[in-house]
Amino acid sequence: MDILKERYAHGEIDKDAFDSKRKDLLG
């Protein structure tokens, strides 16, 4: 999850990708 936040903060993934990946991680 921290890695995902870092990638999002660095602009490597957009908000839609961040939200969908976060949902996958949280179930």
VMD Tcl script that builds the backbone (N, CA, C; Angstrom):
set m [mol new atoms 81]
animate dup $m
set s [atomselect $m all]
$s set {name element resname resid chain x y z} {
  {N N MET 1 A 0.838 -1.198 0.000}
  {CA C MET 1 A 0.000 0.000 0.000}
  {C C MET 1 A 0.876 1.253 0.000}
  {N N ASP 2 A 1.945 1.261 0.795}
  {CA C ASP 2 A 2.843 2.422 0.832}
  {C C ASP 2 A 3.482 2.649 -0.535}
  {N N ILE 3 A 3.855 1.541 -1.202}
  {CA C ILE 3 A 4.455 1.646 -2.534}
  {C C ILE 3 A 3.463 2.282 -3.494}
  {N N LEU 4 A 2.209 1.873 -3.387}
  {CA C LEU 4 A 1.162 2.427 -4.247}
  {C C LEU 4 A 1.027 3.928 -4.020}
  {N N LYS 5 A 1.050 4.337 -2.759}
  {CA C LYS 5 A 0.942 5.769 -2.432}
  {C C LYS 5 A 2.130 6.537 -3.000}
  {N N GLU 6 A 3.332 5.948 -2.910}
  {CA C GLU 6 A 4.528 6.618 -3.426}
  {C C GLU 6 A 4.433 6.790 -4.935}
  {N N ARG 7 A 3.995 5.731 -5.624}
  {CA C ARG 7 A 3.862 5.808 -7.080}
  {C C ARG 7 A 2.843 6.870 -7.456}
  {N N TYR 8 A 1.753 6.943 -6.711}
  {CA C TYR 8 A 0.721 7.950 -6.971}
  {C C TYR 8 A 1.278 9.351 -6.729}
  {N N ALA 9 A 2.028 9.504 -5.648}
  {CA C ALA 9 A 2.603 10.803 -5.304}
  {C C ALA 9 A 3.596 11.264 -6.369}
  {N N HIS 10 A 4.306 10.307 -6.958}
  {CA C HIS 10 A 5.299 10.641 -7.978}
  {C C HIS 10 A 4.670 10.801 -9.354}
  {N N GLY 11 A 3.356 10.597 -9.447}
  {CA C GLY 11 A 2.670 10.789 -10.716}
  {C C GLY 11 A 2.831 9.627 -11.678}
  {N N GLU 12 A 3.254 8.446 -11.163}
  {CA C GLU 12 A 3.444 7.294 -12.044}
  {C C GLU 12 A 2.110 6.658 -12.416}
  {N N ILE 13 A 1.113 6.837 -11.557}
  {CA C ILE 13 A -0.223 6.334 -11.855}
  {C C ILE 13 A -1.227 7.451 -11.620}
  {N N ASP 14 A -2.329 7.434 -12.370}
  {CA C ASP 14 A -3.316 8.498 -12.202}
  {C C ASP 14 A -4.314 8.135 -11.110}
  {N N LYS 15 A -5.223 9.051 -10.819}
  {CA C LYS 15 A -6.141 8.847 -9.697}
  {C C LYS 15 A -7.036 7.635 -9.916}
  {N N ASP 16 A -7.511 7.438 -11.158}
  {CA C ASP 16 A -8.377 6.290 -11.440}
  {C C ASP 16 A -7.645 4.984 -11.156}
  {N N ALA 17 A -6.394 4.896 -11.609}
  {CA C ALA 17 A -5.605 3.688 -11.382}
  {C C ALA 17 A -5.348 3.494 -9.894}
  {N N PHE 18 A -5.058 4.595 -9.205}
  {CA C PHE 18 A -4.803 4.530 -7.768}
  {C C PHE 18 A -6.029 4.004 -7.029}
  {N N ASP 19 A -7.200 4.567 -7.356}
  {CA C ASP 19 A -8.440 4.147 -6.686}
  {C C ASP 19 A -8.749 2.680 -6.953}
  {N N SER 20 A -8.611 2.249 -8.218}
  {CA C SER 20 A -8.933 0.862 -8.552}
  {C C SER 20 A -7.960 -0.103 -7.878}
  {N N LYS 21 A -6.675 0.243 -7.861}
  {CA C LYS 21 A -5.682 -0.627 -7.217}
  {C C LYS 21 A -5.912 -0.677 -5.711}
  {N N ARG 22 A -6.285 0.465 -5.139}
  {CA C ARG 22 A -6.544 0.503 -3.698}
  {C C ARG 22 A -7.738 -0.383 -3.364}
  {N N LYS 23 A -8.779 -0.338 -4.203}
  {CA C LYS 23 A -9.954 -1.184 -3.976}
  {C C LYS 23 A -9.566 -2.652 -4.042}
  {N N ASP 24 A -8.687 -2.996 -5.008}
  {CA C ASP 24 A -8.238 -4.381 -5.136}
  {C C ASP 24 A -7.508 -4.821 -3.869}
  {N N LEU 25 A -6.665 -3.947 -3.337}
  {CA C LEU 25 A -5.887 -4.291 -2.150}
  {C C LEU 25 A -6.772 -4.420 -0.916}
  {N N LEU 26 A -7.776 -3.549 -0.824}
  {CA C LEU 26 A -8.649 -3.573 0.345}
  {C C LEU 26 A -9.734 -4.639 0.233}
  {N N GLY 27 A -9.916 -5.168 -0.974}
  {CA C GLY 27 A -10.950 -6.178 -1.181}
  {C C GLY 27 A -12.299 -5.545 -1.328}
}
mol reanalyze $m
mol bondsrecalc $m
mol representation Tube
mol addrep $m
